[in-house]
Amino acid sequence: MIKNWIVGLSILSFVLGACNQKGNKSQEEKKDSVTVVSPQTVEEHNELSDVITRFVRAYASKDNAKANALIHPDLGIYIIYRPGAADTFVRLDSLDFSRPVPEVFDYPDITYDYVLTYEKLPTFDCGTEKWDKTGFFCDTTSHPNQLSNIAAFEDEFDEDKFSEEDLVILEKGEQESYRVILTTTEPLIFHVRKYQGKWYVTTLDRAYAGCDA
């Protein structure tokens, strides 16, 4: 009987070990599937800067064609907005400056004289209604998580809203993206991602720094 008990423990240990290895392998495969591309050379920085500044110019002039040229059809563009107390988002195939999201919040006229700088992003204080610094920034040392956080929050109340695949796609996209903030009177905040060798705009955040709710 003791022999059978020892054999049983051995089998259980083997099964648990196999499960742990499978789980670790699955996590490693998910991690390996993320392609984090941080600009290293002057040329790579120039490519990223070019897309960022072109999008800002297109946004400022409300030029649909120029803005949408920086949005990949496979990726579309996510618009983050705040219809009430909590942020949400919608995915669109393209931008149309005559049809804002949300409809009650027109795309603003913006002017700026800042030069793009690569450093830690500014934060907005709703108490003072001020930024801790002003300018035109992109942080390539960290990745945005706004979409995945919103999806995780909404998934708690509606488990059918996002599939597991949806959540993985959002997280993967964010791990391959960088966030940009231009602290104009109506700030412009968006994400860029390198996809198939080129940089594209993938997210427009119209909620951050909005303290009305």
Disulfide bonds with the S-S distance in Angstrom:
Cys126-Cys211 1.71
